[in-house]
Amino acid sequence: MLAWLIPLIVVIALAGATILIYNGLVRLRNRTDNAWSQVDVQLRKRYDLVPNLVETVKGYAAHEQSVFDEVTRLRAAAQGAGSVEGQARAENALTAALGRLFAVAEDYPELRASENFQTLQGQLDEIESSIAVARQIYNDTVLTYQNAIQTIPNNIVAGLFGFKGRSYFEIEEAARAPVNVEF
């Protein structure tokens, strides 16, 4: 009787451990998805603000059409990015284009003094801060998830059930520098 009881206990223990590990990995994967959703919410707020910013600057600097077109094109590209890596590339390009837009604004003191422009600049600054926080939370969540699927014994369960790693949302050094706008 003891000969079949010990293997049965081992099988039940392994099944229980597998279930616990699997459920933990699902929770971490879902947290990662949720953290990305929070980044996405902040990015959408930024995308919604960009047309207002372009129109405000356009009212003062209509001859800078190429800058406006570039910002508009890059905003659309960022909205349509399909992966975290693609989103990071698109955001880097959009941030650089916004920097050029603000450089144009520097040439127009009456624009910089405009209450509408100052309000939009403040809103963009708040959104950029929110994006940075959401990005950090996402990357921390990805780190926890990556550690979980790569360490023993979780990596065995992760491999059996097809858990895949996630990419970090990284921005380039040039995009990390804040846009310098002086009023």
Steps between C-alpha positions, in 0.01 A plus 500: 500500500783742579662428162226680306423762768842672483493550119140625528602759762793609280271537195245699701775724642644562151155574358428740787834676456441526124157653558638752751785600270270524197252722687783722621632540147152585370465768769837650405418493129168672569673764715738565212208541260329734745817706545528536121137613489588778742788610276261491206249723683768763558622478141144550374470815711818624338369418153179691575699807607735510199246632242405787732865584548569489125200722425604753764854525365368498142295810578821691566743325266300387200808488274649211703275247323766228475533485881121479542473228238779301664344519846162398359650209304701375798199528730304277261792255481522485879128437530528210258807334651437129547761392752684637800818532292311675220330725752836597649642587157191702411502683833867588460430648157192687623689642799775627268240659270330668796839637597526655153148640539600668824814629336276671243295644786817653643515734202159648581490690832131581460429125466699416812307771685166362383291355782380218276858398414605517864204284601578243231868501598403438863266219403768340283748523786253327735430228244872444439547452875209257510645308206834475680333360812284255303805392298697434819215295648468303177873430481507394867208266435674356194813443710300306760329296228829432317663386825208269571502328161878464495566354845479137608244337536276765346688484171395136457132584546538815285652293221232233522217752481653743249564806716704743292722784615399862461696797374590802707367839392825688454562844362817635346732727695422794269130462575561488876615859516211732580392744236647834600242772459562834664231761543 
